[in-house]
Each structure stands twice: as C-alpha cells, then as structure tokens.
Amino acid sequence: MEPRVYERTEYDIAFDIQYGRRFCLLMGRFYGRLAAFFLFVELTASTSAFTAFLSSNNTLTGWLALTVACIAVLNVLISPGVK
C-alpha cells in the first residue's frame, strides 16, 4: 500500500496560515478571559466566605471555601494566564 500524496494549492496553504493565525488570536483572547473570570470568582467567593465566617454561618462558609478551593485548583491545572 503506497502512501497518499495530498496536493495543496497556494490558496489552501494561505488559508491554513490565516486560519491558524486567527485561531491562535482567538484562543489567546479566550484564555485571557478565562483567567479574568477565575480571578473574579476567587475574589468574590473568598470575600463572601470571610463575610460568612464573621457572621458565624458555617454552612455558607464551607460552601464558599469549597468554591474557592475548586477554582484555585482549576486555575493551577488549566493555567489560562500562561497560555
């Protein structure tokens, strides 16, 4: 079985380059927004957890602390600010 040869035109190559460039820009924008969203959720949930702690609401404090921990783990695993 002989390997297939794909002939590409200059148009196909130019299209692939433009597509890759645009895709890279869009992914950079997406990961930047994802990093900003994670930061917003972390700050909001941690402030709310501290407020719930001061008001002695243990259930709400636990849920908000869990939210902060999960978002922090996602932020480290995905690390959208680096991409």
N, C-alpha and C positions, 0 to 999 in steps of 0.2 A: 504494500500500500504506500503510495508516494504522498508526500506532504502537500497540502493545498497551498496554493500561492494566491494571495489576495492582492489584486492590483488596485492601487488607490490613486485617485486623481489629485491634482493640486488643490482643487476645491475641497475634497474630503479632508486633506491634511490641514488646510487653513481653517476649515470648520472645526476640526478636532482641537486645534490650538486655541481658537476663540472660545470654544465650549469649556475647555479646561481652565482657561484664564477666568472666565465668568464664574464657573463653579467654585474655584478657589476663593474668589472675592466674596461670593455668597456664603460659603462655609465660614470664612473669617468673620463676616458680619453676624452669622448665626451664633457662633461660639462666643463672640463678644457679648451679644445679648443674653445668652445663657449664663455667662459669668455674672453679668449685672443682675439677672433675676435671682441667681443663687445668693448673691450678696444681699439683695433686698430681703429675701425670705429669712436668711440667717439673722440679719439685724432686727427685723420685725419680730421674729419668733423669740429671739433672746431677750429683747426688751419686754415683750409680753410675759415671758417666763419669769423675769425678775419682778415685774409688777404683780404677777400672781403669787410669787413667793412672799412678797411683802404683805399681801392681803391674806396669807395663810390658806390659799386654795391649793391643796396638794394635788388634786386630780388634774387641774388645768396646768399646774407647774410641770407635772410628769409628762403630759402630752406635748407641751411646748418644748420641753427639754429633749424629748424623743425626736421631734421635728427638727430641732437644731442639729442634733447628732446625725440624723439621716441626711440632711442637706450638706453637712460638712463632709460626710463620707462620700457622697456623690460628687462634691466639689473636688475632693482629692482623687477619686477614681477617674473621673472624666477630665479634670483639669482644663476647663474650657478657656481659661485665661492664657494658657501656654500655646494652644493651637492657634 
